[in-house]
Amino acid sequence: MAEEAQVVDRQPLPLGQNLTEPIYNAILKAIDEDADRLDLLLSLLHPSDIADLLERLPNQHRGVVLHKVPEDLLGGVLSNVESAVQERLLEEMSAEEVNAAVAKLPSDDVADLLQNMSDEQAIATLRLIPEIQQALLNYEEDTAGGLMQLETLAVPQTWTVGRLMDYLRDSSQKLPNNIATIYITDPTRKLLGTLSLNRLVQISDDKRLSDVMRTDPFTVLPEEPQKDVAQMFEKYDLIALAVVDKNNRLLGQITIDDVMDVILEEHHYEMMHQAGVSDEEDLFGSTMHTTQKRLPWLVINLFTAILASVVISMFEGTIQELVALAVLMPIVASMGGNAGTQTLTVTIRGLAQKKITSKNAYALLKKEFLVGSFNGLVLGTLLAGGTAIVYGNQNLGLVIFAATIANHIFAAIAGNLIPLILERRGIDPAIASGILITTVTDVMGFFTFLGLAAWVLL
Amino acid sequence: MAEEAQVVDRQPLPLGQNLTEPIYNAILKAIDEDADRLDLLLSLLHPSDIADLLERLPNQHRGVVLHKVPEDLLGGVLSNVESAVQERLLEEMSAEEVNAAVAKLPSDDVADLLQNMSDEQAIATLRLIPEIQQALLNYEEDTAGGLMQLETLAVPQTWTVGRLMDYLRDSSQKLPNNIATIYITDPTRKLLGTLSLNRLVQISDDKRLSDVMRTDPFTVLPEEPQKDVAQMFEKYDLIALAVVDKNNRLLGQITIDDVMDVILEEHHYEMMHQAGVSDEEDLFGSTMHTTQKRLPWLVINLFTAILASVVISMFEGTIQELVALAVLMPIVASMGGNAGTQTLTVTIRGLAQKKITSKNAYALLKKEFLVGSFNGLVLGTLLAGGTAIVYGNQNLGLVIFAATIANHIFAAIAGNLIPLILERRGIDPAIASGILITTVTDVMGFFTFLGLAAWVLL
């Protein structure tokens, strides 16, 4: 029976209940009124759902719940909450509590938690798991090295399938959590091949690993950006990926659950940054904190909006003579902004998927130019007709017609070139493109419309 | 040796080269000049990279390359290209070619391809794999049923670990590609439990499956939306998930590689729809096609922009008396639009992650109201100071101060409530929120600024 104990220990955590609305409400009530009931309710939840619960709770209640979480689940809970909440929870914990919580976590999760720990907590953790310091903290967070875990199962190529199966079953071995891919290495840890568990169980015991292993496995260097790692997993349907050094020595592995997190993170990063919202913003953070995080981008926008307003002020005399211009000019600018954002989105997506190369960039620019011209033509015709009728002024219609087409062409060119130029300069095109494109279309929209009006109408 | 043949057949495809820029250029050259060289180059590529190549090629070259792809890779290539390109490739193929290509694909990939086939191709495929028709085509594409594959490994609970291992090694069995999770069912296919391969290889042969299986596995009904399925995989770090009917009978399984695709798809869907770009738009599609796909949203925008312009026209007299108003009014509207988009993004994200509940919605609205007020106060002060100095008119500064604060408050409330209301009405908040929020902030921005000016200044 003792032989089996190790295996049972490796069984996944109990599944537990989802955090449904009734359970959430019951927990809220129990926090205020009934500590025993809170214990019972928490014991029903999966660690990921306890993490969800902690994220949703107002800050003053988080500490109460945190100290009720069973010790063996605490590590899983901590590594599942988002960074802003993690930081607040760690503040509530002593170094000893943190140490107990992280003891069973994979090394990559521990390294991530280290970022948010106090000095005292971090020192205690590094004393407990010293290999993390040398191995993981040297890599940037958003690289393959920052994603990888040190725990791998590496075995010699001289073993047979039978010997490997015996080794796996021998519960005196402390096996890593994730053995979906088995790495076959030489005595210097040079990677010779891999064998998936899927395949292993279909091969007879007498085969030697060197005869059945895959000899050309995908690998990454630790410096590789996490974006590219995620793309490899997605493209080649990987479950795990070996991280090796320049001499092809096995350093660790990246597993698909970490890559899922990266993809979601990149997604949120892109979405949030386009709106100028910090990705570390806690949905339930304090008002002042949120205000400060969002203000800088709005201040930048203040200045770009003033730029557009300076263009308008150049034509104050023109507007004074024909107030209809002030009424119509935001339409030209607004439509250009949206057309530019369309081009921008398609271009950023193409860049992210690496489908835009120096070979086809010019063809795409030409296409966007044509699309912008056609859309401008259609919209300009609609707008000019409406304007000529409403204001009884054919020349005004002609001006708005020409300005709409011109601004759609500017929008198409800018929407295509801005992300390409940013990418070439090493700036993530998702961040700054949005504000740049609306500035271009506002400025050019006001300038062409008011400029043409000054020239044709006055 | 014959006994091993089946196992070797299940080995993954050869890894091959990535589609680097030099290889891509060499292929472009070979298409025009050298058919033999093209064969050689294609034989170097992984099916996923051939799919990439086909996406990148201009349409007239796609057919040439398609007919050079080795038959055993063709299914993998077809299921890896995006839908718009898939459609064009299938047009080039006969029903027999399609049949040969899909023969080795998992059922979910075949069902996806069916959507883009001609009637003749679809009929031939359904004749080849008739179970797909009943089992998969009844489910919506974006549900668990639309994601699942029929191929699963289900075994009786009375088996021992040893018997299961023997079964796996017995190569006369045709095993599904993905056996990371083994399902344990009764004779009516009712799901009793699961066992991961990870765990299986660590258990001794004499144990019965009923004693070692996990008896409360995660399951989904086929009607479940794919978004929720993806969230389950992410939250609980799943590798595979059983799809069951209402009587808990096993229908199929969803594997993590399909979920990765869903996450990326949802991401692009959200990004593209916010800009009013169709997600089926081919980066290399024809100009007319692209124009038509983008135009509808721009036409909607034309009308919402006219709405803002109608508000301005209500104050033509006011602008005539003080042209500075025409210069300044776009600043107020633009900043409100950006502040509203910030609130919108945070709210949409919170909704997607299910962190906003009826319990905390009011607290969040209150917080956004306060954030909007503070940001409006800071920006209004900056803007009012600048305006008073530039125009030497303190009252004009006062008007822009008040209008900026008011519009930021409108932006915060609309940015919070619009996605909540859309979500409650069953409309994806990612689609229409962007255009609604800028309409609100334009209309309210122009109205408050010009209205206050008419009242205070004239």
Interface residues (C-beta under 8 A of the other chain):
Chain A: E3 E4 V7 R10 Q11 P12 P14 L15 E21 Y24 N25 L28 H46 S48 D49 D52 E55 R56 P58 N80 M165 L168 R169 S171 L175 N178 I179 A180 S196 L197 N198 R199 L200 V201 Q202 I203 S204 R214 D216 P217 F218 F233 E234 K235 Y236 D237 I239 I256 D257 V259 M260 D261 I263 L264 H267 H268 E270 M271 M272 Q274 A275 G276 V277 E281 L283 F284 T287 M288 T290 T291 R294 L295 W297 L298 V299 N301 L302 A305 I306 A308 S309 I312 S313 E316 I319 Q320 V323 A324 L325 A326 V327 L328 M329 P330 I331 A333 S334 M335 N338 A339 T341 Q342 L344 T345 V346 I348 R349 G350 K354 K355 I356 T357 S358 K359 N360 A363 L364 K367 L370 V371 F374 N375 V378 L379 L382 L383 G386 T438 D442 F446
Chain B: E3 E4 V7 R10 Q11 P12 P14 L15 E21 Y24 N25 L28 H46 S48 D49 D52 E55 R56 P58 N80 M165 L168 R169 S171 L175 N178 I179 A180 S196 L197 N198 R199 L200 V201 Q202 I203 S204 R214 D216 P217 F218 F233 E234 K235 Y236 D237 I239 I256 D257 V259 M260 D261 I263 L264 H267 H268 E270 M271 M272 Q274 A275 G276 V277 E281 L283 F284 T287 M288 T290 T291 R294 L295 W297 L298 V299 N301 L302 A305 I306 A308 S309 I312 S313 E316 I319 Q320 V323 A324 L325 A326 V327 L328 M329 P330 I331 A333 S334 M335 N338 A339 T341 Q342 L344 T345 V346 I348 R349 G350 K354 K355 I356 T357 S358 K359 N360 A363 L364 K367 L370 V371 F374 N375 V378 L379 L382 L383 G386 T438 D442 F446
